[in-house]
Structures are given as structure tokens and as C-alpha cells.
């Protein structure tokens, strides 16, 4: 019986393993539509394999799928099964990261943490300090008392890859005056990275220095947000991550070096593998560099042992190894983009290259264009989810920037080693500085062509499944006639299209709710039984707000109350969600739809917004209000019927001096009438109401 596909055991087991991990999340969140879809797909696959007499292969894939389910629950339980959330504890730990400094706080990550004197090496803690202080440095040990809060690793349908990579399930707030700082030593890796960083910033502009540091070590902490945005829109964001392009160049240098030393065979393979392992360690084992390193080692091994290199199986090996160690990486954008890009190259590179050669494009240019087209095509759904925008000149941007980048990376890598030894030759870094400035200018240019920037259709699970299945069916690995491919594609698009519409179509709210968003700036969403939606604040962190609104399928905002500065994307946000009423300030109580709105001021400074719908009143504190300021507002607040009170993070608890039915800060909820209790609510959360009273508090997830 003719085969439909060429079975690659490692690759298809990797896919099944990854799908099992992803599917487990939908089981965990009780998404019955996805569960039904996967079950039906499994039945169809079983019947097809039974008809084709390949049940043994199906068993291998099924086992990998089940193992994926188990690994999700194991890793998710280990990460989120915390015992200290909401408790007052004493923390002792070492600062293990560069210190990110903002206007009013510093952000650090602690490792080797002791909580109440008990070692907990698998937990890192994020500490916010109320003011900058140069006495706090990487390697210092901090001792302080605080209340720990628990991060949500999944929120609004998105995966928080930052806390997973840093292994930080907790975060805490502490004032600089409450810290006991003890001196500590930097590790050799930290000393080396800081040494290189200082050389970069001493001999390059700050923008290109942070870009160079990101390119060498994969650390984007200091990278300018505008640079990251323009690289993403231009379609060259992959240059910022240490990936196959970087590892391929490094391996080529090492291969040539050991060849000159007449180090051949297995010895050369072992030495290169060890160097790549050390480099992965320096880059904190990011998914893209681990994947590229494993695939390069597999390629070298096949050459040494005289075997034929199989790209799909090498992808499978790399993917299985990564997911066995970090199962939840399957939800990480970098991991997904890295693997689908390589997969797309495996599926379509030869076809695209041949086509470009046929139309008289030089062979090397044709290969470069084929690789760019493969990667751009593969990451489109992911760009739609994570960035929403892409320039029509993305292919051209890659064709121009990649050769320039390869030249710049070559000089940067070699000079980093040379200048690291002979620092007085740091002026030589001006050469890669000029090259990377050129790339930044090109990215800015392509991102500035407004008419060429398209907003991508938002993909969900249905659209993603349809897109990648159709790519596979069109490839040379699906061994059926072309008309059968077209029929299969039509069936998949129809089924997944219905699934997509079921998930994406906006809904009209039918209940009264208040959702407090875990945004960078204070933000809340209110809905009424009549389908009206009101948004307060959040205009500085619109990406987070958009992800929540899309997750809740709210396609329209009737009233937007602006309480902070508006981000660059404010105009697009207003158009996207068809905002009807935008309010910046109101002196008197004003009725807008189902809502009564009034701004509260003291000494000409706006302190809060009062919103009332029906018999329910909410006080939304805009500025940080301490206990003294709160007392000055007490007389004014007596005139309002307040059931719920929202404060920004650093003012939590201070407004609790008033006797309301419920007082809610960003992290603690308490009542003062019939009972006293405190419940930790981390991330975004929603209050539900019945008969004008708060009946329950439920997480948005």
C-alpha cells in the first residue's frame, strides 16, 4: 500500500510530545471545545492508521503524546505548587542578574534563596526596591522581611516565559531602607559578562553596545524598546536572539580551527560540543541556541560516522531534549519561532530555491531568498499572536540586513575574544559599531514606511493548526497527488475555520463584572448586563490590555477613562476596539450609558475616579495615595457609595482606613463587616456580582 508520509520516528514523536504538553493546558483550563476537537482528530488518525496498517507507528506517537501530558502536569505543579504565597516571610538570597533601574524602583532577581531559614534552591524571587541605590550590585546578598506574591505562569491565554526562564514563581515589594545588604562575589561567568559589557559600552554607542551584548549573549535587558519594536515590525527580530545563524558561524570557525590543529574525528566533535555547551551556559540555555547547538552537533556526527544527515530527525532530537528538561518551553515564542523556522526550511527550501533559480536569480541569492521566505512564512501566525504587525518589505529587509549582520557578527565575535584579552584595543569595536548602526537605521527605515505595515489577522489555536497543517500538506513530505492535497487542505481549512470563528468572534457581555488587570499601570475593565464595556486606565501598557480583551473576546469598548499617559499605539487601540467615548477629566458626576463617572481631586491633583453602575460604586485610585493623603480625602469620600476600591500596587492597604463593605487592593482582598479574612489574588482577577453584592472572586484563567 503506498505511503502517505515518510515516517521520521524522532520528529513525529517530538511533535506528539509537544502537542501533548500543549493539549494538557487546555485540559487544565477545561476548554471543552479544544478537548473535543483533539479527541475527534485522534479518532480520525486512528482510523487512517488502521486502514494503512501502521498502528505500531501510531502507538509510538501516542506514547509520546501521553508522556507530554504527564510532563506538563509535573512541570506546572513543580513551578506553581508554592507554599509561601501571601505569607509574611524572611528572605535571604543572592542577586543573580543585572539590576534593572527605573525612576522609582530597581528590579533584581535572587537565587539560592532561603525562605524563613529553609533552603529553596529552585525558587528565585523578584524584588522591587522603592528607589535607586548604587550600593546594591550583582552578587550582593539581601536579607529582608516581606510578603510574597505568586506569579501566574499562564494569564489571558498567554505564557509568561520570563518567569519560567528565570524560575521566579514569587515576587515581592520592599523599601530600600528595609534591606540588609551583604557583600558577595561575582561568579567567573558574571565577571566575564560584565567585563565584556563594560568594554562594549566604553567603545560603542549605548544603542549598539546593548545590541552587541544581546547578539553575543542573548540578553535583551538593556536593549532599547524602540530598537526591539522596529526589528520586529521589519521582520528581522530573529537577529536579536542567539540562534542558528550565530551558532553556524561559531561552528564554522571552530571546525576550521581544529582542522588546522589536525584534530579530527570524534575528538573534534567532543571539543566543539564542549565549547557549544559552555556558550549555551553563558546564554542561559535559551531554546534557540540549544536547538541550534544540538542540530549542529548532530550534523557533525553524521559526517564523522558517514551517515546521511536528516534535518527533520535532528529537529526531533533537539526538540525532545529541550522539552524533557523544560517542558513548558513549548509555549515560549522564541522556542516556537526557532523550530517552525527550521521546519519550514526543511519542507520548502529546495522548492523555493529551484523556483528562484529558474527565473534567472543567481544561485546564492536564490538560496538566501528561499531561506528568508521559508522563515517569514513559518512565523506569520506567531507574529500575529505576539506582535500583530509585519512590514511588507520583510523579505527585502532580510535580504539586505542578513549579509550585513553576518559580516558584523563575524567581526564582533572575533574582536570580543581579542579585546577581552587586550582591552586597550577596544577602539577596534568601532567597526562592528558602524555595521550595527547601519542595521538599526535600516530597521528604522523599513518600520517607518507606514503604508507597508500590515496588521496581521489574530490567529488562535484553530488558525494555527490549519496554517501549519496546510504547509505540511503542500510540502514534498506529503506523498499524494496534488488534487488530493487540495481536497485535504479544503477540509482542514473548513474545520479549523469553524473552530477559529468559535474562538475569535467577539461576544456581547451579558453580566455585571469588574476585572482588575495585572498591568504595568493601574487598569480595570467593567461590563454590564446591557452589554456595555468601560475601561479605566491601562493606556501605558496597551499590549497587555489587548491580550486580555482578545482573550475575553471583547471587541468593543463603549467608554475609555484615561488616567495616565497614552502609549504610542493609543490611536490604533481606539480604532481596533471602536472606542466611542474617551474621557480625560470630569468635574461633575456625569452619566454615560450605564455608568456614572466623576473625577475626585485634591489641591488641583486628580486622585481617583468614581464609577457607579446601578447601585454599585467603584473607587479607582489613580495616584499613589498614602495614609495621610487618604485621610484628607475622607470627607469627600463620605458622599459616595463605595463597594469596591482599587489602588495601585505601592499604595496597597493604605486606603483600608475606611469602613466599606469590601476594600480591594491589587494584592489583598478583605472585608470589615461580618468577617475578617485575606485572600491572595495574583495576576488579573474578576469580581462577580449578584443582587448588587460581591458574590465571588475568580481568576480570569
C-alpha positions in Angstrom: 0.0 0.0 0.0 1.5 3.4 -1.0 2.7 5.6 1.8 1.2 9.0 2.6 4.2 10.3 4.6 7.8 9.3 5.2 7.8 8.4 8.8 10.6 10.1 10.8 10.2 8.5 14.3 12.2 11.1 16.2 10.5 14.0 14.5 6.9 12.8 14.8 7.5 11.7 18.4 8.7 15.2 19.1 5.6 16.7 17.6 3.4 14.3 19.6 5.3 15.1 22.8 4.9 18.9 22.1 1.2 18.6 21.3 0.7 16.5 24.4 2.2 19.3 26.6 0.2 22.0 24.8 -3.1 20.0 25.0 -2.6 19.4 28.7 -3.0 23.1 29.3 -6.4 23.1 27.6 -7.4 20.1 29.8 -6.2 22.0 32.8 -8.3 25.1 31.8 -11.3 23.0 31.0 -11.5 24.1 27.4 -14.1 21.6 26.2 -14.1 22.7 22.6 -10.4 22.1 22.1 -10.7 18.8 24.0 -13.5 17.7 21.7 -11.5 18.8 18.6 -8.4 16.8 19.7 -10.4 13.7 20.5 -12.1 13.7 17.2 -8.8 14.3 15.4 -7.3 11.3 17.4 -10.2 9.0 16.2 -9.7 10.1 12.6 -5.9 9.5 12.9 -6.5 6.0 14.4 -8.9 5.0 11.6 -6.4 6.2 9.0 -3.5 4.3 10.6 -5.7 1.2 10.9 -6.6 1.4 7.2 -2.9 2.0 6.3 -1.7 -0.9 8.6 0.7 1.3 10.6 -0.7 1.0 14.1 2.8 0.4 15.5 3.9 3.8 14.4 0.7 5.3 15.9 1.5 3.6 19.2 4.9 5.3 19.3 3.3 8.7 18.6 0.5 8.1 21.2 3.0 7.1 23.9 5.0 10.4 23.2 1.7 12.3 23.4 0.8 10.8 26.8 4.3 11.4 28.1 3.8 15.1 27.1 0.6 15.2 29.1 2.4 14.0 32.2 5.4 16.3 31.7 3.1 19.3 31.6 1.4 18.4 34.9 4.7 17.6 36.5 6.5 20.8 35.5 3.4 23.0 36.1 2.9 21.5 39.5 6.6 22.0 40.5 6.6 25.6 39.3 3.2 26.7 40.6 3.0 24.4 43.7 4.3 27.1 46.0 3.8 27.2 49.8 4.6 30.8 50.7 2.3 32.9 48.6 0.5 35.5 50.6 2.6 34.9 53.7 4.9 37.2 55.7 8.4 35.6 55.4 12.0 36.5 55.8 14.0 36.3 52.5 17.8 35.8 52.1 19.3 35.4 48.7 21.9 36.4 46.2 21.4 38.9 43.3 22.0 36.8 40.2 21.1 39.3 37.5 21.8 42.7 36.1 19.9 45.3 38.0 17.2 47.0 36.0 16.6 50.5 37.2 13.5 52.6 36.7 12.5 56.0 38.0 11.2 54.9 41.4 12.4 51.3 41.8 15.0 48.7 40.9 14.3 45.2 39.7 16.6 42.3 40.7 16.4 38.5 40.7 17.6 36.4 43.6 19.0 32.9 43.5 20.0 30.4 46.2 17.1 31.7 48.2 16.4 30.9 51.9 12.8 31.4 52.9 12.4 31.6 56.7 15.8 29.9 57.0 14.9 27.0 54.7 16.9 26.4 51.6 14.9 26.6 48.4 17.3 26.5 45.6 14.7 26.0 42.9 12.9 29.3 43.7 14.0 32.8 42.6 12.4 35.9 43.9 11.9 39.2 42.1 12.4 42.2 44.4 11.3 45.7 43.7 13.1 48.5 45.5 11.4 51.8 46.1 14.4 53.9 44.9 17.7 53.5 43.1 20.7 52.7 45.1 24.2 52.0 43.8 25.2 50.0 46.8 23.0 47.1 45.5 25.1 45.2 43.0 25.0 41.8 41.3 26.5 39.2 43.6 25.2 41.0 46.8 23.2 39.1 49.3 19.9 40.7 50.5 18.1 40.0 53.8 14.6 41.4 54.4 11.1 40.7 55.6 8.2 40.9 53.1 5.0 39.3 51.9 5.5 37.0 48.9 3.1 37.1 46.0 2.7 34.4 43.4 3.1 35.0 39.7 0.7 33.5 37.2 2.6 31.5 34.6 -0.5 31.5 32.3 -2.6 34.6 32.1 -5.1 35.8 29.5 -4.3 32.8 27.4 -0.6 33.7 27.2 2.5 32.1 28.7 4.8 34.2 30.9 8.1 33.0 29.5 10.2 35.4 31.6 9.3 34.0 35.0 9.7 30.4 33.6 13.1 31.1 32.2 14.3 32.8 35.4 12.5 30.3 37.6 10.8 33.0 39.6 7.4 31.9 40.9 7.4 34.7 43.5 7.7 38.4 43.6 7.9 40.9 46.5 8.0 44.6 47.3 10.5 46.0 49.7 11.7 49.5 50.6 15.4 50.2 50.3 15.5 51.2 54.0 14.3 47.7 55.0 17.1 45.8 53.2 20.2 44.4 54.8 22.8 44.2 52.1 25.8 41.9 52.4 28.8 41.9 50.1 29.2 39.0 47.7 31.4 37.9 44.9 30.6 37.5 41.3 30.9 34.2 39.6 33.5 33.8 36.8 30.7 33.9 34.2 29.2 37.1 35.7 32.7 38.7 35.9 33.4 37.9 32.3 30.0 39.1 31.0 30.2 42.3 33.0 33.8 42.9 31.7 32.7 42.4 28.1 29.7 44.6 28.7 31.9 47.4 30.1 34.2 47.2 27.0 31.2 47.4 24.7 29.7 50.4 26.3 33.1 52.1 26.6 33.9 51.8 22.8 30.4 51.7 21.2 27.3 53.9 21.3 24.9 52.9 24.0 22.4 51.6 21.5 24.8 49.5 19.5 26.6 48.3 22.7 23.3 46.9 24.1 22.6 45.4 20.7 26.0 43.8 20.5 25.6 42.4 24.1 22.2 41.0 23.1 23.7 39.4 20.0 26.6 37.8 21.8 24.9 36.6 25.0 21.2 36.7 24.1 20.4 39.2 27.0 18.0 41.9 25.8 17.7 43.6 29.3 19.4 46.8 28.2 18.1 46.8 24.6 16.2 49.9 23.6 12.4 49.2 23.3 12.3 51.2 20.0 15.0 49.0 18.5 13.2 45.8 19.5 9.9 47.1 18.1 11.4 48.2 14.8 13.3 44.9 14.4 10.1 43.1 15.0 8.0 45.1 12.6 10.7 44.9 9.9 10.8 41.1 10.3 14.4 40.8 11.4 13.8 40.3 15.1 15.5 36.9 14.8 18.8 38.7 14.5 18.5 39.7 18.2 18.4 36.2 19.5 21.4 33.8 19.6 20.2 31.2 17.1 21.2 29.1 14.1 22.9 31.9 12.2 25.2 32.7 15.2 25.9 29.0 16.1 26.5 28.1 12.4 29.2 30.8 12.2 30.8 29.8 15.5 30.9 26.1 14.5 32.4 27.0 11.1 35.2 28.9 13.0 35.8 26.0 15.4 35.7 23.5 12.6 38.4 25.4 10.7 40.5 26.0 13.9 40.6 22.3 14.9 41.2 21.3 11.3 44.3 23.5 11.3 45.4 21.8 14.6 44.9 18.4 12.8 42.3 17.5 15.4 40.0 15.1 13.5 37.0 12.8 14.1 35.5 12.2 17.4 37.9 14.4 19.3 36.9 17.4 17.1 33.3 16.6 17.7 33.8 16.4 21.5 35.8 19.7 21.7 33.2 21.5 19.6 30.3 20.1 21.7 32.0 21.2 24.9 32.6 24.7 23.6 29.0 24.9 22.5 27.8 23.7 25.9 29.9 26.5 27.6 28.4 29.0 25.2 24.9 27.8 25.9 25.7 28.3 29.6 26.8 31.8 29.0 23.5 32.4 27.1 21.4 30.8 29.9 20.4 27.9 27.7 17.9 29.8 25.7 15.8 27.5 23.5 17.1 28.8 20.2 20.8 28.4 21.0 20.2 24.9 22.5 18.3 23.8 19.4 20.9 25.2 17.0 23.8 23.6 19.0 22.2 20.2 19.1 21.4 20.3 15.4 25.0 21.3 14.6 26.4 18.5 16.7 24.1 16.0 15.0 25.2 17.3 11.6 28.9 16.9 12.5 28.3 13.5 14.0 26.7 12.2 10.7 29.7 13.5 8.8 32.1 11.8 11.1 30.3 8.4 11.1 29.5 8.5 7.4 25.7 8.7 7.8 23.2 10.8 5.9 22.1 13.9 7.7 18.3 14.1 8.2 17.1 17.6 9.1 13.7 16.5 10.4 15.1 13.9 12.8 17.7 16.3 14.0 14.9 18.8 14.7 13.2 16.0 16.6 16.3 15.2 18.7 16.8 18.8 19.6 13.1 19.4 20.5 12.8 16.2 22.6 16.0 17.1 24.6 14.8 20.7 25.3 11.2 19.6 26.3 12.4 16.8 28.5 14.4 19.5 30.5 12.0 22.4 30.2 8.5 21.1 29.1 6.7 24.4 29.3 9.1 25.9 26.7 6.5 24.6 24.2 4.6 27.8 25.0 7.6 30.1 24.5 7.6 32.4 21.5 11.3 32.0 20.9 11.2 28.2 21.1 8.2 28.1 18.7 9.7 30.5 16.2 13.1 28.7 16.2 11.6 25.3 15.5 8.9 26.3 12.9 11.5 28.3 11.0 13.8 25.2 10.7 10.9 23.0 9.9 9.7 25.3 7.1 13.3 25.3 5.7 13.2 21.5 5.7 9.8 21.5 3.9 10.2 24.2 1.3 13.8 25.3 0.9 14.6 23.1 -2.1 11.3 24.0 -3.9 11.7 27.8 -3.4 15.4 27.7 -4.3 14.7 25.9 -7.6 12.0 28.3 -8.4 14.2 31.3 -7.9 17.0 29.8 -10.0 14.5 29.1 -12.8 13.7 32.8 -13.0 17.4 33.6 -13.5 18.3 34.6 -10.0 21.9 33.8 -9.0 22.2 30.6 -7.1 23.5 32.1 -3.8 20.9 34.9 -3.9 18.2 32.3 -4.6 19.3 30.2 -1.6 19.2 33.3 0.7 15.8 34.4 -0.6 14.5 30.8 -0.2 15.6 30.7 3.5 14.1 34.1 4.2 10.8 33.2 2.5 10.7 29.9 4.5 11.3 31.6 7.8 8.9 34.5 7.2 6.2 32.2 6.1 6.6 29.9 9.1 6.5 32.6 11.8 3.5 34.5 10.4 0.9 33.1 12.9 3.3 33.6 15.8 4.0 37.2 14.7 0.2 37.7 14.6 -0.1 36.5 18.2 2.9 38.2 19.7 3.5 41.3 17.6 0.4 41.9 15.5 2.3 43.8 12.8 4.7 43.0 9.9 6.2 45.1 7.1 5.6 44.1 3.5 9.3 44.7 3.0 10.2 42.0 5.5 11.7 39.7 2.8 13.7 42.6 1.3 14.8 43.7 4.8 16.2 40.2 5.5 17.9 40.0 2.1 19.7 43.3 2.9 20.3 43.0 6.6 21.4 39.4 7.0 24.6 39.6 4.9 25.5 42.9 6.7 24.7 41.3 10.0 26.8 38.2 9.2 29.8 40.5 8.5 29.1 42.5 11.7 28.7 39.3 13.8 32.0 37.9 12.4 33.9 41.0 13.4 32.1 41.3 16.7 32.7 37.7 17.8 36.4 37.7 16.9 37.0 41.2 18.4 35.2 40.2 21.6 37.7 37.5 22.1 40.7 39.7 21.1 39.6 42.8 23.0 38.7 40.6 26.0 42.4 39.7 26.2 43.8 43.0 25.1 41.3 45.6 26.3 43.5 48.6 25.1 42.5 47.6 21.5 38.8 48.3 22.4 38.8 51.1 19.7 38.6 48.3 17.1 35.0 47.8 18.1 34.1 50.9 16.2 34.0 48.7 13.1 31.1 46.4 14.3 29.6 49.6 15.8 29.3 51.1 12.4 27.9 47.9 10.9 25.2 47.5 13.6 24.3 51.2 13.4 23.7 50.6 9.7 21.4 47.7 10.5 19.5 49.8 13.1 19.0 52.6 10.5 17.7 50.0 8.0 15.3 48.6 10.6 14.1 52.1 11.5 13.6 52.8 7.8 11.5 49.7 7.0 9.5 50.2 10.2 8.8 53.8 9.3 7.0 53.0 6.0 3.5 53.2 7.4 1.6 52.1 4.3 3.8 48.9 4.1 3.0 47.8 7.7 0.0 45.4 7.8 -1.9 44.3 10.9 -2.0 40.5 10.9 -5.1 38.6 11.5 -5.2 37.3 15.0 -4.6 33.6 15.0 -5.9 31.3 17.7 -5.5 27.5 18.1 -7.8 26.8 15.2 -6.0 29.1 12.8 -2.5 27.9 13.9 -3.4 24.3 13.4 -4.9 25.0 10.0 -1.9 27.0 8.8 0.8 24.6 9.8 -1.2 21.5 8.6 -1.7 23.2 5.2 2.0 24.0 5.0 2.8 20.3 5.7 0.3 19.1 3.1 1.7 21.3 0.5 5.3 20.1 1.1 7.2 17.3 -0.6 6.8 15.2 2.6 3.0 14.6 2.0 3.2 11.8 -0.7 -0.1 12.1 -2.5 -1.3 13.6 -5.8 -1.8 17.4 -6.0 -5.6 17.2 -6.2 -5.7 15.1 -3.1 -3.6 17.7 -1.3 -6.0 20.4 -2.3 -9.0 18.4 -1.1 -7.3 17.8 2.3 -6.4 21.4 2.6 -10.0 22.5 1.9 -11.3 20.1 4.6 -8.7 21.3 7.2 -9.5 25.0 6.4 -13.2 24.3 6.7 -13.0 22.5 10.1 -10.4 24.8 11.6 -12.2 27.9 10.2 -15.3 26.9 12.2 -13.1 26.4 15.2 -11.4 29.8 14.7 -14.8 31.6 14.4 -16.0 29.9 17.5 -13.0 31.3 19.4 -12.4 34.7 17.8 -15.9 36.1 17.2 -16.5 39.0 19.6 -19.2 38.5 22.2 -21.5 40.9 24.0 -21.3 40.8 27.8 -24.4 39.6 29.5 -23.3 40.0 33.1 -22.1 42.6 35.5 -18.4 42.2 36.3 -15.3 44.1 37.4 -11.8 42.9 36.3 -8.7 44.3 37.7 -5.8 43.8 35.3 -2.2 43.0 36.5 -0.9 45.7 34.1 2.1 47.9 34.4 -0.2 50.8 35.2 -3.5 50.8 37.0 -6.2 49.3 34.8 -9.7 47.8 35.2 -12.5 46.6 32.8 -16.2 46.8 33.8 -19.1 45.2 32.0 -22.9 45.5 32.5 -25.9 43.3 31.8 -26.8 45.5 28.8 -23.5 44.7 27.1 -21.7 47.9 27.8 -17.9 47.9 28.4 -15.9 50.5 30.3 -12.2 50.6 30.6 -10.3 52.7 33.2 -6.5 53.4 32.8 -4.1 51.0 31.2 -3.2 53.3 28.3 0.6 52.9 29.1 0.5 49.1 28.7 -1.8 48.6 25.8 -0.3 45.3 24.7 -1.3 43.6 27.9 -4.8 45.2 27.8 -5.3 44.0 24.2 -4.3 40.4 25.1 -6.9 40.4 27.9 -9.7 41.9 25.7 -9.0 39.4 22.9 -8.8 36.6 25.4 -12.2 37.6 26.8 -13.5 38.2 23.2 -14.5 41.8 23.9 -14.4 43.5 20.6 -15.7 46.9 21.6 -15.2 49.5 24.4 -18.0 51.9 24.9 -16.2 54.2 27.3 -12.5 54.7 28.0 -11.4 56.7 31.0 -7.8 58.0 30.5 -5.9 58.3 33.8 -2.3 58.1 32.7 -0.1 59.0 29.7 -1.1 57.3 26.4 1.3 55.0 24.7 2.3 55.2 21.0 -0.3 52.7 20.0 -3.2 54.6 21.6 -4.7 55.7 18.2 -4.6 52.2 16.8 -6.1 50.8 20.0 -9.0 53.2 19.8 -9.7 52.2 16.2 -9.3 48.5 16.9 -11.8 48.4 19.7 -14.2 51.0 18.3 -14.0 53.2 21.4 -17.0 55.6 21.4 -16.3 57.8 24.4 -12.9 58.9 25.6 -12.8 60.8 28.9 -9.8 62.6 30.3 -11.4 64.6 33.1 -14.8 65.4 34.5 -15.6 68.0 37.2 -19.1 66.8 37.9 -20.9 63.5 38.2 -21.8 62.6 34.6 -24.0 59.8 33.2 -22.5 58.0 30.1 -24.5 54.9 29.1 -24.9 52.6 32.1 -22.1 54.4 34.0 -22.0 57.4 36.3 -18.4 58.9 36.3 -16.7 61.6 38.4 -13.1 62.5 38.9 -12.0 63.2 42.5 -9.4 65.9 43.0 -7.5 67.4 45.9 -5.4 70.5 45.6 -6.0 70.5 41.9 -4.5 67.0 41.6 -6.7 64.2 40.4 -6.6 61.4 43.0 -9.3 58.9 41.9 -12.2 58.1 39.6 -15.6 57.2 41.0 -17.7 54.9 38.7 -21.2 53.8 39.6 -23.5 51.5 37.6 -26.8 50.6 39.1 -26.4 50.5 42.8 -22.8 49.5 42.7 -19.9 52.1 43.2 -16.2 51.7 42.5 -13.4 54.0 43.6 -10.4 53.7 41.3 -7.3 55.3 42.9 -5.1 56.9 40.2 -2.2 58.3 42.1 -0.3 56.6 44.9 -2.2 57.5 48.0 -0.6 57.1 51.4 -2.5 57.1 54.7 -2.1 60.9 55.2 -3.4 61.7 51.8 -6.2 59.2 52.2 -7.3 60.9 55.4 -7.6 64.3 53.6 -10.0 62.7 51.1 -12.1 61.1 53.8 -14.7 63.9 54.0 -15.2 63.9 50.2 -15.5 60.1 50.1 -18.3 60.1 52.6 -20.6 61.4 49.9 -20.1 58.3 47.7 -21.5 54.8 48.0 -18.3 52.8 47.5 -18.5 49.0 47.4 -15.1 48.3 45.8 -11.9 50.1 46.0 -8.9 49.7 43.7 -5.4 51.0 44.4 -2.1 50.9 42.6 0.5 48.4 43.9 2.6 50.5 46.1 -0.4 52.0 47.9 -1.9 48.7 48.9 -3.7 48.7 52.2 -3.4 52.4 52.8 -6.9 53.2 51.7 -8.2 50.5 54.0 -8.8 53.1 56.7 -12.4 53.4 55.6 -15.2 51.2 56.6 -16.6 49.8 53.3 -18.3 46.5 52.6 -15.2 45.5 50.7 -11.8 47.1 50.1 -9.6 45.6 47.4 -6.0 46.5 46.7 -4.0 45.0 43.9 -2.9 42.1 46.0 -5.2 41.7 49.1 -8.9 41.4 49.5 -10.6 41.9 52.8 -14.0 42.6 54.3 -14.7 44.5 57.5 -18.3 43.7 58.3 -19.2 40.1 59.1 -15.7 38.5 59.0 -12.1 39.4 58.6 -10.0 37.5 56.0 -7.3 38.0 53.5 -7.0 36.1 50.2 -4.1 36.2 47.8 -5.1 37.0 44.3 -2.2 37.1 41.9 -2.3 38.4 38.3 -5.5 39.7 36.8 -8.8 38.7 38.5 -12.5 39.3 38.2 -15.2 40.1 40.8 -18.6 38.6 40.1 -21.8 40.2 41.4 -25.4 39.1 42.1 -28.1 41.3 43.6 -25.7 44.3 43.9 -23.3 42.4 46.1 -19.9 40.8 45.5 -20.6 37.0 45.4 -17.3 35.5 44.3 -13.8 36.3 43.2 -12.5 34.2 40.3 -9.3 34.3 38.3 -9.6 35.2 34.7 -7.9 31.9 33.8 
